[in-house]
Amino acid sequence: MDILLLPFQYEFFRHGAMAAVLVGGLCGLIGVYIVLRGMSYIGHGLAHAVFGGAVVAFVMEINFYVGAGLWGFLAALLINQTTRRTRINADAAIGVVTTASFAIGVALISRYRRFTQSFDAALFGNILGVSRQDVWVIVAVTAAVTLLVLLLYKQLLFTTFDAEVAQVYGVPVGWVDSWFALLLAATIIASIQILGVTMIAAALVIPAITARLLTDSFHRMMFISVTLGAFTGLLGIYISFYVDVSSGATIVLVQAACFILALLLLARRRAVRLSQTHL
């Protein structure tokens, strides 16, 4: 029992565990809408855009969350408005804006060679970098995003399943999409310290896809996705402590294992149904 409780003796691990649970649940919540909207690529893209903002903030010596937050929000709005006001498809707009932002970050890193382990953490995640301030920021973002999802619940649900019909019924689809882009950007900014830029997209998608395999109900899908995200966040951070692997990679690998288990369960259910029909 002592060896199981050993990690919780360290303050950095307690901070990391709290952050991982909150981030996992938050990614599970937003991930449901991303999967149902067919927007898996935007999570990957915005994560790279936020990285560019983080590097700019480092160079200008301003607060990480202020710099990355403003950059991420502007990138999300730019993608949304470019898609709505031009004939450019969403995937093309995401590719241009986010790749350019990431390129700015890479260019600054090559110019100002003052980047150390902190940006390895930004790329791959690292529980050692989670401070008390980071935990409070994640708590605030999680609360704000959850509140806004509840307030916009009907509009988000309507636009997710049929945006054209929602617009006919008077739902301001453009505003709802803009708010959703901002919620996604906030989620990515809160998650970057735990998951890292390279792993955020997977953490947004895998719990939601796993939940989709297990149920056809939207409400159950959301509950399963949030619960799975929080659980894998805690388990992943726990495993990363013992095997000395980046927290982001470990969390995603645990989520992938859950996805494989869900696939096996689904295959078994189908086999049972087929055997019953032949009897």
C-alpha positions as a printed Julia matrix, in Angstrom:
279×3 Matrix{Float64}:
   0.0     0.0     0.0
   2.86    2.38    0.84
   4.32    2.07   -2.65
   0.93    2.96   -4.16
   0.67    6.1    -2.01
   4.31    7.07   -2.48
   3.77    9.54   -5.36
   1.24   11.55   -3.33
   3.94   12.43   -0.82
   5.38   14.83   -3.39
   3.74   18.18   -3.94
   4.55   18.25   -7.66
   2.74   14.93   -8.12
  -0.34   16.1    -6.21
  -0.45   19.19   -8.44
   0.05   17.08  -11.54
  -2.62   14.56  -10.54
  -5.21   17.27   -9.88
  -4.39   18.95  -13.17
  -4.5    15.65  -15.1
  -7.94   14.74  -13.76
  -9.35   18.19  -14.58
  -7.71   18.34  -18.0
  -8.77   14.79  -18.85
 -12.38   15.5   -17.95
 -12.34   18.83  -19.77
 -10.92   17.26  -22.95
 -13.54   14.52  -22.67
 -16.3    17.14  -22.49
 -15.18   19.25  -25.45
 -14.1    16.13  -27.35
 -17.71   14.92  -27.62
 -18.63   17.97  -29.69
 -15.42   17.73  -31.73
 -16.07   14.1   -32.67
 -19.75   14.63  -33.48
 -18.94   17.73  -35.53
 -16.19   15.92  -37.45
 -13.6    18.49  -36.3
 -10.82   16.21  -35.07
  -8.17   18.08  -37.08
  -8.86   21.45  -35.42
  -7.66   20.23  -32.03
  -4.32   19.23  -33.53
  -4.06   22.51  -35.41
  -4.96   24.85  -32.56
  -2.48   23.11  -30.28
   0.28   24.03  -32.75
  -1.03   27.58  -32.97
  -0.92   27.91  -29.18
   2.68   26.7   -29.23
   3.56   29.66  -31.45
   1.89   32.01  -28.97
   3.74   30.39  -26.07
   7.1    31.0   -27.76
   6.17   34.63  -28.5
   5.19   35.07  -24.84
   8.53   33.61  -23.75
  10.53   35.89  -26.02
   8.55   38.98  -24.96
   8.84   37.89  -21.3
   5.12   38.04  -20.62
   2.92   35.57  -18.78
   2.54   32.25  -20.6
  -1.23   32.08  -20.19
  -1.72   35.67  -21.35
   0.43   35.26  -24.46
  -0.69   31.76  -25.42
  -4.3    32.58  -24.53
  -4.55   35.69  -26.7
  -2.74   33.95  -29.56
  -4.93   30.86  -29.33
  -8.17   32.87  -29.19
  -7.15   35.0   -32.18
  -6.16   31.88  -34.16
  -9.51   30.22  -33.36
 -11.48   33.3   -34.39
  -9.41   33.76  -37.54
 -10.05   30.16  -38.6
 -13.75   30.51  -37.88
 -14.18   33.81  -39.72
 -12.03   32.71  -42.68
 -14.19   29.63  -43.11
 -17.46   31.56  -42.84
 -16.58   34.6   -44.97
 -14.58   33.0   -47.78
 -14.78   29.95  -50.02
 -11.85   28.35  -48.19
 -12.69   25.02  -46.54
 -12.24   24.6   -42.81
  -9.35   22.12  -43.13
  -7.46   24.51  -45.43
  -8.01   27.48  -43.09
  -6.85   25.41  -40.11
  -3.77   24.28  -42.03
  -2.73   27.8   -43.05
  -3.34   29.59  -39.74
  -2.01   26.95  -37.38
   1.01   25.96  -39.47
   2.0    29.61  -39.81
   1.69   30.05  -36.03
   3.79   26.97  -35.37
   6.37   28.16  -37.89
   6.64   31.47  -36.02
   7.4    29.52  -32.85
  10.04   27.38  -34.55
  11.63   30.44  -36.17
  11.88   32.22  -32.81
  13.35   29.14  -31.16
  16.05   28.96  -33.85
  16.73   32.69  -33.47
  16.71   32.99  -29.67
  18.43   29.84  -28.44
  17.3    30.28  -24.86
  14.75   27.5   -24.72
  15.34   24.63  -22.34
  13.35   21.87  -20.68
  10.25   24.06  -20.32
   9.53   23.77  -24.03
  10.12   20.05  -24.04
   7.29   20.04  -21.51
   5.21   22.22  -23.84
   5.72   19.72  -26.66
   5.36   16.45  -24.75
   3.9    17.27  -21.33
   5.65   17.07  -17.96
   4.12   16.78  -14.48
   7.26   18.38  -12.99
   6.26   21.67  -14.61
   2.81   21.88  -12.99
   2.79   24.54  -10.28
   0.09   25.62   -7.84
  -0.65   28.56  -10.15
  -1.13   26.17  -13.09
  -3.61   24.11  -11.07
  -5.67   27.2   -10.22
  -5.64   28.29  -13.86
  -6.85   24.84  -14.93
  -9.57   24.9   -12.24
 -10.75   28.32  -13.46
 -10.73   27.3   -17.14
 -12.53   24.03  -16.4
 -15.23   25.84  -14.41
 -15.65   28.54  -17.06
 -15.81   26.11  -19.99
 -18.25   23.81  -18.18
 -20.48   26.76  -17.29
 -20.53   28.05  -20.86
 -21.26   24.56  -22.23
 -24.25   24.37  -19.86
 -25.46   27.85  -20.84
 -25.09   27.1   -24.56
 -26.18   23.48  -24.23
 -29.24   23.6   -26.52
 -27.55   25.78  -29.14
 -24.42   23.63  -29.2
 -26.5    20.46  -29.43
 -28.64   21.83  -32.25
 -25.73   23.14  -34.32
 -23.73   19.96  -33.72
 -26.33   17.66  -35.24
 -27.84   19.92  -37.93
 -26.45   23.44  -38.36
 -28.64   24.26  -41.36
 -31.9    23.43  -39.57
 -30.66   25.28  -36.47
 -30.15   28.4   -38.56
 -33.69   28.1   -39.96
 -35.03   27.99  -36.39
 -33.18   31.19  -35.5
 -30.12   29.78  -33.75
 -27.16   32.18  -34.3
 -24.92   29.47  -35.75
 -22.03   31.85  -36.44
 -21.89   33.06  -32.84
 -22.25   29.54  -31.48
 -19.37   28.33  -33.66
 -17.22   31.28  -32.55
 -17.92   30.54  -28.88
 -17.12   26.88  -29.42
 -13.81   27.77  -31.06
 -12.95   29.92  -28.03
 -13.92   27.1   -25.64
 -11.67   24.73  -27.58
  -8.77   27.2   -27.5
  -9.18   27.64  -23.73
  -9.19   23.87  -23.26
  -5.98   23.47  -25.24
  -4.22   26.26  -23.33
  -5.18   24.69  -20.0
  -4.04   21.25  -21.2
  -0.69   22.08  -22.73
   1.4    21.7   -19.55
   0.06   18.2   -18.85
  -0.46   16.77  -22.34
   1.94   18.77  -24.49
   1.25   20.15  -27.95
   1.8    16.84  -29.7
  -0.69   14.87  -27.58
  -3.63   17.24  -27.03
  -5.48   16.28  -30.22
  -5.45   12.6   -29.24
  -6.69   13.36  -25.71
  -9.54   15.4   -27.18
 -10.64   12.66  -29.57
  -9.93    9.23  -28.03
 -12.23    9.37  -24.94
 -15.1    10.72  -27.06
 -14.63    8.09  -29.79
 -14.42    5.35  -27.16
 -17.65    6.62  -25.59
 -19.27    6.7   -29.05
 -18.44    3.02  -29.49
 -20.14    2.18  -26.21
 -23.4     4.11  -26.57
 -25.75    5.82  -29.03
 -27.1     8.22  -26.4
 -25.65   11.75  -26.42
 -26.0    12.17  -22.65
 -24.4     8.81  -21.89
 -21.68    9.52  -24.42
 -20.84   12.78  -22.66
 -20.82   11.13  -19.22
 -18.6     8.25  -20.39
 -16.22   10.57  -22.24
 -15.76   12.93  -19.27
 -15.36   10.05  -16.8
 -12.94    8.2   -19.07
 -10.91   11.36  -19.67
 -10.58   12.08  -15.95
  -9.79    8.45  -15.06
  -7.15    8.01  -17.77
  -5.64   11.35  -16.8
  -5.09   10.14  -13.24
  -3.95    6.65  -14.24
  -1.63    8.01  -16.93
   0.03   10.51  -14.61
   0.43    7.74  -12.02
   2.1     5.39  -14.49
   4.34    8.16  -15.84
   5.73    8.7   -12.35
   6.96    5.11  -12.1
   8.14    4.5   -15.67
   9.65    8.0   -16.1
   7.85    8.73  -19.4
   6.28   12.05  -20.4
   2.85   12.52  -18.87
   1.15   13.41  -22.16
   2.34   10.27  -23.93
   1.4     8.03  -21.01
  -2.12    9.46  -20.73
  -2.72    9.02  -24.45
  -1.4     5.44  -24.38
  -3.77    4.59  -21.52
  -6.64    6.15  -23.48
  -5.64    4.15  -26.57
  -5.7     0.97  -24.48
  -9.24    1.83  -23.33
 -10.23    2.39  -26.97
  -8.89   -1.06  -27.93
 -10.82   -2.62  -25.04
 -13.98   -0.88  -26.25
 -13.39   -2.26  -29.76
 -12.96   -5.78  -28.37
 -16.11   -5.4   -26.28
 -18.05   -4.21  -29.31
 -16.76   -7.13  -31.39
 -17.76   -9.56  -28.65
 -21.26   -8.05  -28.48
 -21.65   -8.45  -32.24
 -20.44  -12.05  -32.09
 -22.96  -12.84  -29.34
 -25.79  -11.25  -31.35
 -24.83  -13.19  -34.47
 -24.73  -16.46  -32.54
 -28.16  -15.73  -31.05
 -29.7   -15.01  -34.45
 -28.42  -18.31  -35.81
 -29.95  -20.29  -32.95
